[in-house]
Amino acid sequence: MYVKNKSCMTRKDCINKISELKSASDLVQFWEKVKQKDTPSWQSGKALEYLIIRAFELNGADVSYPYEIYKNGKPFEQIDGFVYVNNLSCLIECKDYENEKVDFTPLAKIRSQLLRRPSQTIASIFCLAGFTEPATILATYAAPQTILLWEGTEIGYALNNNCICDSLQKKYKVFTERCVPDYNTLTNSL
């Protein structure tokens, strides 16, 4: 049985622990543990955040691991990560919901975060269970902000094939050409 860990590893501890994953096969093994909620030393949701960022890092992206932004000494924003792939700057949000699809609330939040950043910044939201129809509709009409949606099987495919950077670029291309925020690179279906 999975018990949510209430204790917190520091950001540095999390980076050190995820950096122990050195290969695509290490990522896939950890991914299976994340899906099974078998990450007892990780605070709830953090294992997925660090896994996604580490996947981009091992695939050649420049990355920033999860961090907080403070205003007047108080937390203002919690960022799950940033990745830089070629000319794309991408804000990352992860939702480690067991069987619950992401609704439009996290999309509204990330849209606000994008509004505070340069206009060329895009966002990707990763969720094991996928997204509700209202969430997908909001992502479709969030222009000029670009929000790309990633669901569990697609995440697994990108990890298993060590192609998360290529998948990001492909999702961005399809969104730009067809306005499909939830394009699935696994099935290549529109």
N, C-alpha and C positions, 0 to 999 in steps of 0.2 A: 504494500500500500504506500502511495506517495504522500508524504507529509511536507507541507510547505515549510521551508526553512525560514524562521523569523530572524535569525542572526544574519548580519550583513558582512560579506567580505568587502574590503575596500575596493575602489576602482583599480588600484595597483594590483591587489590580490587577484581580481578577476582577469586582468590583462595577463598577468603571469600564468594563471591557470589555463586560460584559453590558448596561450602561446605554446603550451605543451603539445598542442595539436599541430603536427608538422606536415601532414600530407592530406590528400583528398580522402584517402581511406580512413584516416583518423577523424575527419569531419563527418563522414558518413556514420561511423560508429557512434559518435557523440550525438548526431542527429537522431539516431534510433533511441538513444536514452532520453533526449528532449521530448520526443513524441510519446514515450512511455512514462514520462514524468519521473524518470529515474535519475535525477540530478540533485541528490540531497544536500550537497554542500553549497548549492547555488540558491540565492534568494529567488522567490517566485518570479518568473518571467525573464530573469537576467541571463540564464543559459542561452535562450534563443537569441537575445540581443547580441551577445558576444559571439555566438556561433556564426551569425549572419555576417558580422563585420569581419571575423577571422576568415570566412570563406572568400570574401572580396579581397582581403589582404593576400591570402595564399594564391589567388588567381591574378595577382599583379596590380591591384588597385592601390592607390594611396588612401589611407583610412584614418578616421578619428573614432576612437572607441567611445562608448556612452559617457556623457558628461552633463553637468548642470551649468546653467548661466544664472548669475546672481545680479540683482539690481537692488541697490541700497542695502546690501548685506543679506537679502532674502532670496530664496530660490525663485527664479522667474520662469525658467524653462528647463525641462529635463529632455535631453536629446539622446535617442537610442543609438545614434551614430551618424557619421557622414562618410560617404565614399566618393572618390574622384576617379572616374574611368574615362580616359581620353579627354574629351571636352565636356563631359557631363559631371556636374556637381549635384550629388543626390543626398538629400536628407532621408534618414532611415527611421522607420517606426516599426516596432514588432509587437504583435499581440499573441500571446501564448494561451489562447483560449482552447479548452479541451474539445468541446463539441459545439461551441457557440460561434456562429458567424459574426463577423464584425459589422456593426451597424454604421450609420453615418456620423456618429459622434467623434470617433478618432479622426475621421476625414476632415471634419470641420476644424478640429484642433490643428491638424497638420497644415491645413490651408492657411490658418492664421499665422503659423510659424513661417510658411513660405512668403507671406505678405511682408514679413520683416526682413527678408533677404533679397539679394539681387534677383532680378526677374528671370535670369537664365537658370536658377536653381530649380531642380525638380525634387520630387519625393517618391519613395517607394514604401508601401506598407506590406509587411509580411505577416500572414496569419495561417495557422495550420488548418482551420476549418473553412476558410473562405470568407465571402462577403455577402451581405444581404443585397437585395435588388436596390433599395434606396441608397446604399453606400456606393454601388456601382454607378447609379445615375448621378449622384453628387460628383464622383470622380470624373465622369464624362463631361459634366458642365462646370467644372471648377476653373475653367480658363480665365485668365491666362496662366494660372498655376497648373502644372502637370503632376498628377498623382497616379502612380502605377501600382497595380494591385497584384500581389503574389500569394497563391494559396499553397497548401501543404505538398501536394504531389509535384507541383512545379518546383518548389524549393528542393525537394528530394532529388528531382531530376538534375537540377543545376549542381547540387552537391555531388551526386554520383558521377556526373560527367565533367566535373571541374570546369564548368562553363558559366558561372554566375555573372561575370563581366560581359560576356557575349550575350547572355540572356537579357541583361539590363539594356544593352544597346539595341537589341532586337525589339524589346518591348517599347522602348522610346521611339524607335523608327515607326513601328505599327501605330502607336498612339498619334504621332505627328501626321502620318498619312491617312489614318482611318478613324481616329478618335475612339480607340478601343482601349480603355485603361486596364482591363482585365484580360488582355490577350495572353493566352497560355502557350508558352514556348514549348511545352511538352507535347501538346497535341497539334500545334501550329494551326489551330482552327480560329476562325473569325466569327 
